[in-house]
Structures are given as C-alpha cells and as structure tokens.
Amino acid sequence: MRRDIAVSLAALVAVLGILIPQEPALAGNGAPFKLPYRAGHAYTITQTPGSGFSHNDGYNRHAVDFAMPQGTPIVASAAGTVYYEGWSTGGGIIALIDHGNNRCSQYAHLSSTIVNRGQRVAQGQHIGASGATGNATGPHLHWNVVYCDSHLSREIPNTVETGINYPTGTAPVSQNRLSTSLPGADGERVSDFSGDGVADVLGVSSNGDLWYYPHNLAGLSTPVKIGVGWAAFKHVMAADWSGDGAADVLGVDSSGRLLYYPNNSYKLSGYTQIGHGWGTFKHVMAADWSGDGAADILGVDANGNLWYYPHSGTGLANPTKIGHGWATFKHVMAADWSGDGAADILGVDANGNLWYYPHSGTGLANPTKIGHGWATFKHVMAADWSGDGAADILGVDANGNLWYYPHSGTGLANPTKIGHGWATFIHVM
C-alpha cells in the first residue's frame, strides 16, 4: 500500500475538520492488540513489516497484509473510537480506530465499513468487510498501527497471538472475540445486533418488514430494513445463537417451525430450521440460559409450563421443565438481569406486575416484584441497553412510545423515552 493513503488522509483531516475524539475507550499504551479478524479464523500473511514492495516507507513499514476472500468480516483489534472511515486514495475504503495517545489501528482496502466516525467500538467488534479497493492487486487486508495525526507507521502490531512476529506465508489463528467477562460485556447478547456490547432494537412493522434500529448511545439511529415477510410469524426473537458476539434473529412461523436466521454483516442469511411444533406456545424466548455464550430457547406451552431447550450445537437438545403457572402472564422475557452471565426470567402478570425470577442453576428461585403498571404495555423486552452487563427493561406503552427503564441494582430507575410511533409494530425486540 502506497504513501498516498497517508497523504490523502491528511488532506481529509484538514478539509473535513476531523478531530481526535475526546476521552476514547483506550487500548492503553503497550497493551496487546488482537488480530483483525474473528476468533478461530486464519489468513495467510503475504507481506510482513519491513518487507519490500509497498511496505518499505515510513507510512507502511510496520504494516501486515493478510490475503482473505472479498467480504471477510474485519473486527477491531482493540477497543477505541472510530477516528475516520471512508475513502482514501491508495488505501481505498479504510477505517482508523483511535486507542488514545495518538495511536490508531488502520484497516485498508475494505469493501465496506459498518461504523461511523466518533463511534465507540469494542475489541472484536465487527467494523467492516475486506476487499480490494484502492491500490490493491487482489482482496486482502492491510493492517497497521499509525500515529493518528500524521498516519506514519508507528509500531509493529503486538498481539496475544503472535507477539510482533509476522512471517510471510504463515496463517495465524485469531483469538479476537467480543469479551463475555469484562465489565460491560453482556455474554448472552439479547438484541445486540451490532455486537458492540449494548442492545439495539429490532421490530416487525405492520406490513411485515423487519427493521434494525442501532443503539447510538443517546437513543436510536436511523433504521435499516433487514428483512421482509415477517407479518405471519407468531414469535420473533433476537439473540446470539451462533456465539459470535452479535445477535441473530429467530422466529416461529405460521406453521410452528422454529427458524434461525444468521446475522451476516448486519444482514440476515438464509434460514435453518432448528425446531417444529411451536405453533401453540404462548411465549418463546431466545437467551443464554446455560451461560456458554450461545443462546438457548425457552418457551411457555399452552398449559403454562416453562421449558428450557438447550442449544445442542446444530439444533435443540431435549427440554427440561423449569416452571409452571405462566399461562396468564402477558409478557415473558429471558435475559441476564443478575449480571452473572446466564439468563434469568422476567414476566408481567395478569395484574401488570413485573416479576424477576432468578436463575437458580437448575431452575428458578423465588421471584421479586420489580415493577407495576405494565398491564397496558404493548411490548415489554429485557436486554442490556446500558452495556453494564445486566439487563434493563424496554417497553412500548399504549400510545406507541418506547421507554427505557434502567436496571437500578434492586429494581428499575426512572424511565427515558427513546422512541415513538411503535404502536402498530407486530413484534419489538
């Protein structure tokens, strides 16, 4: 990759007035980066730091090139704030992530990005897809650590996988996945479609379109339509079935089939049927009951029994009954209220009381009432909106307003309105 990446970026900084974001989420001086692709994957190194051709000048002398197919998901090497994303002569579509102290990781020749300037990202968060834009002879990722202001190559990326060694021809296996143990990491990813550690909102409109509303820290960003034909679905859920750190979509169709739609770069891939006979269930939920990082399925049958169906890897294992008496509940949710990494159950009873049933290990412990007055709400959801590792409550009231009720530790804090116009939505999650 040529020096003109840096030159064009410097011009963009001057023309567009790009500022170094204040108080970014820091990687920390000397903290190791991780490889810029998803855990378990390996891609061959075609150029190593200091090699000839395009890696022999001050802008690229510490860079690494990985050969990879067009459209391979690229993830953040460390937590930070997006300094720049867009076009650069030479580098094509690029992203720069600021990790503090004038230190940016650089990802070049992308086919697309899915982050915006100023957006905070977590280590392992999906930020774009590989490509061959700019000066590239074929699809690959050009990865570098640079000074944010000058774009000079700053250091050889130090990773937990390779240290600072990147021999040409080797294919290091990435360990870069979204954390499920650090503060603010919700391992079960209920409704976290972007994979950034905080819940988003998805909804099926009255005509059956499926919309994704990104969480923008203050509220909801402009929605993106990610599906059609959902009007006849009896139940629709968003949770991380694949275990890759971002929510997928699952639904029970009109014939009672349980279908799994993978999240593929913020779009839905073709479905896989993972169950049948769900047509008579009153409530169906997807959440990580087992605490293994991938969603399980829970459901309330026609008799009011609550069943847990473990994720078996390719489908569902035999169910276990973990409760009864749920037939009259208006809303039933599964999410990690306690913050221990495994889902709990929450429900709104016939009187509008909101109850929390802790996950006891083998079933449910005695409930605690954490709210009242929920009888007229059209939709009630539990998901980690705040990003602190414990679920909050979101609800659509009778007027179609969308409210966020923060988890206060023992109950719910005062709500904030984060949307309106949701009255006609068939499903909200």
N, C-alpha and C positions, 0 to 999 in steps of 0.2 A: 504494500500500500504506500502511496507516494506522499511526499511532503505537502501536497496541495490539500490534503484533508485538514491539516492544521491551519494553513493559510486561509482557507475558506471559512473555517470555524471562527478564526479570529475576526474575520470581517463580519460574520453573523453576530458575534458578541457585540461589536461596535454599532452595527446598524440596528439590531433588534433590541439593544439595551438589556441583554441577558445579564442578570445579577447572580452572584453566588448566593444561594438561599441561606437564610439565617437559621441557626440552630438546627442543622441537619441531623438525621439519625446517623451517628458516626460508626464507621468501621473501627476506628481507633488506630493511632499510629502503631505500626508494626503488627497489627492484628492480621492473621492469615486470611486471604481470600479463599473462595472455593471455585472450582471450575465452572465455567459459564453455561453449563447445560445440565439437564436433570439427572438426579441420582440414578446410578445403575447403568447409565449410557456411557459409551466410549467412542471417541472420534480421533482419527489419525492426525498427528501433527505434521504439517507439510512445510512450515517454516518455524524456526526456533529463534529466540532472541540472539541478535548479533549476526545472524546469517546474512548471506549476500542478497542480491536482487533488491527487494524493496524494504529490507529490514536492516539497513546499514547507515541510516542517518539519525539525527538527533530526535526526530519525531517518532521513529518506529523501532529503534534499536533494542527495545525491551519487549517488543510485541510477539505474540504467538498466533500462528494461523492453524485452524482446525478444519480439515475437509469434512463436510457434512452435507446431506441432501438438502435441497431447497425446502424451506418451510420448517426446519427443525426448531423446536422451541428453545429460545435463549432465555436464561434466567440470570438474575442479579447475583454477582459474585459476593457481594456484601451489602448490608443494609445502608441506605443513604437516601438522597433526594435527587430526583432527575434534574440535572443541570441543563441538558439540551437533548432534544430528539428531533430528527428531521433530516433534510438533505445536506450533504457535503460533497463538493466536487472531489472526486477521487475516492472518497470513502463511501459514496452512495448514501443510503439511509443509515444513520448512525444513532446511537444513544450514548450519552455521558451521564454517569451517576456520581454525584458528589458525596464523598465519605468524610468530609471535613479536612481542615488544614491544607487546602488547595490540592487535594488528592482526588482524582476522578478515575473510575474504571471506564474503559472505552470499548464499544461493541460496534463493529463496522461491517459494511456490505450487506446489511439486513434487507430482507424483502418487505418487512413492515415492523412497526412498533405498536405497542398497545398501552403505552404510558404517556403522560403529559409532563411538560416542564413544570417543576415545582412539586410534583407528586412524590410523596414518601413511598419507598419500596422496602420490602423485607428481603433478607438474604434468601435466595432460592425462589423469589417471586418471578413469574413469567413476565418478561418485558417486551418480547418481540419474536421474530422468526428469522432464521438465516436465509441468505440469498446470495446474489451475485451483482448487486448494484454498484455503481461507481467503477473504478478501475479494478476489475476482477476478471480472471480468466475462467472462473467456474465457481459454483456455490461453495462458500466457506465462511467461517467466522474469523475476523481479525480482532484479537483481544489484546488490550494494552492497559497499563496504568500510567496516567499522564498528570501533569500539572494542569489544573482546571483552566487557569488563565492563559497560559502560553501553549498548551497542548503538546509540549515537549514530553517525550517518553521519560517517565520519572523513575521507574524501578521495574525489575522483573517481578511479575505477579507471584507472591508467596502463597502457596496453597497447602491445605492439610493433606492433599492427595500426593503432591509432587515436590513439595518444598520449592526450590527455584530451578528445578531441572526439567527441561522440556526437549528431550532428544527427538530429532526428526525421525519419523517412521513409527514412533510408539503411539499407543492409544490409551491414555489414562482413563480409568473409570471414575466418574464423578460421584461425590458424596453430597452434592448440593441439593438439599431438600428443605422445604419450609420446616422450621423447628416446631415440635409439639411440646417442648418442655420449657422454653424460655418464657419469662413474663410477657403476657400479651399474646401468646400463641394459643389459639383455640384448636386443639388437635382434631376435633371432630368436624370442623368446617361446615356447620349448618348454614346454608345460604351464602357462604363466602365464595361467590362465583369467580372473583378476580384472584383469589389466593393470596391476598395481602394481609390476612390476619383479622380483618373486620368484616362483618356481614354486609352483604348487599341486599337488594330487594328484587325479587322476580315476581311477575304477575301475569296471569292469563286474562286478557281483556274480553269484553263481551262477544267479540267476533272470533275468539279462539286464537288470537295472536299471543305468542309468548314473548314478554319484554324483560330485558335486563336493565335495572337502574343501578349504576355504580355508586357506591358509597364514596363521597368526595371529602370526608372528614367533617364537613359542616352539615351536610344533608345528602341529597340525591342529585347526581348529574343527569344530563340528557340521556334518555333511554335508548337502547339498541334492540331492535327486533331480532330474536334468535330462533324463532320457530313459528309455525302456523299449524292450524288443525287441532288445537288442544281443547276446543269447546266441549267435546263429548267425554273428556277424561273425568273420571269420578274423583280421583285424588292426584295431586301433583306436589312433588317434594323436591327440595334442593339440598343435597348433602354430598360429601366426598366419598363416593362409592369406590373409586379407583385407588384412593390412597395417595394421590399425587399432590395433595395440598390445596386443591381448588374444588369447589362443589360441582357435582354433576346434577343432572335432572332425572328424576324417576317419576313414573306415572302409572296409574291404574286406568286402563282404557275401558270403553263401554262394554267389552266382553269379559272384563275381570282379569285380563292379563296384566302382570306387573312388568313394565318395560324400563330398561336402563339406557339413557342417552348420555354418552360421554361428553364432557367438556373438552373441546378441541380448539384451543386458541380463541376462547370466548365465543365459540360456535358449537352447535350440537352435531355430533356424528350420528350415523345410523344406529338404530336401537338394537339391543339384545334383550330377548325375553328371559327374565330370571324367575318368573313365577306365574301361576294361574289360580283361579278360584277366589280372587279378591273382590269380586263384584258386590258381595253382601257385607263387607266390612264397613263399619261406621266411621272409623278413623284409621288412617295409615300414615306412618311417620318413618323417616329415614334419619338416623343419627348413630353415632358410635357408642353403642351400649357396652361393647366389650372392652373399649379402650385401646384397641390395636391400631388405630389410625385410619380405619376404613369403616364406612357406615354399615350399620345393620338395619333391619326392618322391624318395626313394631306396629302392631295393629290391634284395634278393638273390634271383635267379631259381633255378629248380630245378637248374641246373648250377653254382651257386655264384658266378656273376658278379654284381658290384655295379654297378648302373646309377643314373645321375642323370637325372631328368626335370625340366627347368626349368619353373618357373611361367610360363605364357605370358600371364597376364592374365585369361584366361577358362578356361583348362584347362592342359594339359601340352604342352610342345614335344617334339621328337624327343629321345630319350635318348642319353646318352653313357656308354660303359662306363668306369668308373673303378677297377675292381678285379676280381680273381678269387680263387678258393680259399676262399670263405666258406661252402661247403656244410656244413661240420661245426661251425660256430660255434653255440653255444647261444643267445646273445643278441647282437644287433647294434643299435647306437644311433647317432643323429646329433644332435649338439649342439655348441655353441661352447665347447670345452674350453680353447682358447688365449686366448679373450677378444678376438679380433680382429674380431668381427662376422660371421664366416662359420662355418658348421658344420664340425666335424670328425667323424670316425667312431671309435667305441669298440666293442669286442666282447669277449665271453667265449668263449674257445676250448674245445675238447673236454676239455682238462685243467683247466678252471676258471681259467685265467689271464685277467686283464683287460688288454687292449691298447688303446693310444691311437695312432690313425693321423692325423697332422696333415694338414689341407687344404693342398695344395701350390700351389694356383692352378688347375692343370688336372687334378689327380688327388690321389693320396695319397702322402705322404712315408713314409720308413721308420718302422715302429712302435716304440713304447716300452712296456715292460711296467710297468703302474702298480698291479697288484694280483694276488693269487692266492687260491684257496679259494672261488671263486664258483660251482663246479660244481653245488652243491645249491640255489642260489637259484632260486626260482620265477619271479621277475620282477626285472629289472635295468633301470634307467632313468637317463638323463643329462639333467639340467636345472639351471638356475641357482636353486638353493634359497636360497643366501645373499644373492643380489642384488648380487654384486660384479662381474658382467659375464662370469664364466667358469663353465662348467657344473660341477656337483657330481654325485655318484652316489647314487642311492637304490635300495634293494633289499629284496625280501621274501624272508626266509630260509625254511628248510624248516618252521619252526614257525609261520609266518604273521606274524612280527614285521617291521615296516617300519623300516629303518635309513637314516640319513642319514650319508654319508661326505663330509666337506668336501674341496674341492679345496685342496690344501696348497701349490700352486705347482709342485711337481715330481711329486706323487703324491696320495695320499689320507691325510688326518688320521684320528685315532681317531673311530669312529662314535658316533652318538647315536640311541637308539631313539625314534622319533616316532609309533609306532602299533603295534597288534597286531590279530589277527583277520582278516588278509588272505589266509589260506591258501586259501580257497575262491573267491577272485576270479579271474575268467577273464582279464581284462586289467587292468593297472595302468599308469598313465602320468603 
